[in-house]
Amino acid sequence: MRGQLSMGKTLIVGISGSSGVLLGIKLLEFLWGINYETHLIITSPAESIIPYETEYEVEYVKKLATKTYDNSDLFAPIASGSFRTDAMVVIPCTMKTLGGIASGYSDNLLLRSADVCLKERRRLILVARETPLSLIHIENMAKVTRAGAVVLPPVLSFYSKPKKVEDMVNYIIGKVLDVLEIENKLYERWKGD
Ligand SMILES: Cc1cc2nc3c(=O)[nH]c(=O)nc-3n(C[C@H](O)[C@H](O)[C@H](O)COP(=O)(O)O)c2cc1C
C-alpha cells in the first residue's frame, strides 16, 4: 500500500471546517509525493467546504492518505495511545476544534486523536484559522501551547516576494513541514541581506 510504513514515520492529518481547506489538501499532496504514511480525518463541515472553496472532490482528498477514517469512528486505531504515531497536524483548525482540544472534550475522532497526541507527548500542530481573534480563541491557543501543541496560524509572508496564492500556500505548508522536520524546499528561506 502506498505510504505504508515507508519512512517509519506516521502522521495523523485532520482537516476541520474552516476556510483554507486547500492547505490540508496541499499538505497531503506533498506527503503523498514523498510516500509518507498518513492517517486522515475530515470533519463533516470540512467535507462541505472542500467542494465549495476548492476545485477538489472529497473522494480525491481521501485517496491522498494511506488511511482515512470517519470522524465518528472512536474505535479507530488512532483513537488509542497504544497505536504508534509520530505527530498530528490539524490543517486548517477551526476555533471549535481548537476549543475541543483545549478543553479535552474528545467527542469525535479528530479531537480524541489530538488529545492522545498531547497525553503521549507527541507533536501536535494546529494551523488555527480565524481572524480577528476573540479572547476565548487566544486563551485556548495559550492553553494548548502550555500542553505542548504548536499553534501555527496560516499567516501571510511577504519577505519571500510571493506572486501567487500558491506561493503563500507553499510557504505555510513549508512551515508545517519544518516543525515536523520533513525536508522541503517549498519556500525561499531568508538568507540575510
Ligand atoms: C465556508 C465556511 C467557512 C468557515 N470558516 C471558518 C474559519 O475560518 N474559522 C473557524 O473557526 N470556523 C469557520 N467556519 C465555521 C465552522 O465550520 C464551524 O464552527 C464548525 O462547527 C466547525 O466544526 P469542525 O471543527 O468540527 O470542522 C466556517 C464555516 C463555513 C461554512
The ligand as an SDF file (V2000), in Angstrom:
LIG
                    3D

 31 33  0  0  0  0  0  0  0  0999 V2000
  -17.4510   28.4380    4.3570 C   0  0  0  0  0  0  0  0  0  0  0  0
  -17.1730   28.3690    5.8340 C   0  0  0  0  0  0  0  0  0  0  0  0
  -16.0080   28.9040    6.3180 C   0  0  0  0  0  0  0  0  0  0  0  0
  -15.7070   28.8360    7.6980 C   0  0  0  0  0  0  0  0  0  0  0  0
  -14.5320   29.3590    8.1210 N   0  0  0  0  0  0  0  0  0  0  0  0
  -14.1900   29.2500    9.4260 C   0  0  0  0  0  0  0  0  0  0  0  0
  -12.9130   29.7340    9.8680 C   0  0  0  0  0  0  0  0  0  0  0  0
  -12.1160   30.2640    9.1000 O   0  0  0  0  0  0  0  0  0  0  0  0
  -12.5920   29.5260   11.1780 N   0  0  0  0  0  0  0  0  0  0  0  0
  -13.4410   28.9240   12.0640 C   0  0  0  0  0  0  0  0  0  0  0  0
  -13.0750   28.7860   13.2280 O   0  0  0  0  0  0  0  0  0  0  0  0
  -14.6700   28.4810   11.6670 N   0  0  0  0  0  0  0  0  0  0  0  0
  -15.0620   28.6190   10.3750 C   0  0  0  0  0  0  0  0  0  0  0  0
  -16.2930   28.1490    9.9610 N   0  0  0  0  0  0  0  0  0  0  0  0
  -17.2290   27.6050   10.9620 C   0  0  0  0  0  0  0  0  0  0  0  0
  -17.0040   26.1200   11.2640 C   0  0  0  0  0  0  0  0  0  0  0  0
  -17.2010   25.3380   10.0900 O   0  0  0  0  0  0  0  0  0  0  0  0
  -17.9560   25.6540   12.3690 C   0  0  0  0  0  0  0  0  0  0  0  0
  -17.6290   26.2650   13.5990 O   0  0  0  0  0  0  0  0  0  0  0  0
  -17.9550   24.1370   12.5270 C   0  0  0  0  0  0  0  0  0  0  0  0
  -18.8190   23.7800   13.5940 O   0  0  0  0  0  0  0  0  0  0  0  0
  -16.5630   23.5940   12.7990 C   0  0  0  0  0  0  0  0  0  0  0  0
  -16.6130   22.2010   13.0180 O   0  0  0  0  0  0  0  0  0  0  0  0
  -15.3090   21.2940   12.9200 P   0  0  0  0  0  0  0  0  0  0  0  0
  -14.2500   21.9710   13.7310 O   0  0  0  0  0  0  0  0  0  0  0  0
  -15.7370   20.0070   13.5110 O   0  0  0  0  0  0  0  0  0  0  0  0
  -14.9470   21.1660   11.4810 O   0  0  0  0  0  0  0  0  0  0  0  0
  -16.6120   28.2310    8.5940 C   0  0  0  0  0  0  0  0  0  0  0  0
  -17.8080   27.7020    8.0930 C   0  0  0  0  0  0  0  0  0  0  0  0
  -18.0920   27.7860    6.7410 C   0  0  0  0  0  0  0  0  0  0  0  0
  -19.3990   27.2150    6.2330 C   0  0  0  0  0  0  0  0  0  0  0  0
  1  2  1  0
  2  3  1  0
  2 30  2  0
  3  4  2  0
  4  5  1  0
  4 28  1  0
  5  6  2  0
  6  7  1  0
  6 13  1  0
  7  8  2  0
  7  9  1  0
  9 10  1  0
 10 11  2  0
 10 12  1  0
 12 13  2  0
 13 14  1  0
 14 15  1  0
 14 28  1  0
 15 16  1  0
 16 17  1  0
 16 18  1  0
 18 19  1  0
 18 20  1  0
 20 21  1  0
 20 22  1  0
 22 23  1  0
 23 24  1  0
 24 25  2  0
 24 26  1  0
 24 27  1  0
 28 29  2  0
 29 30  1  0
 30 31  1  0
M  END
$$$$
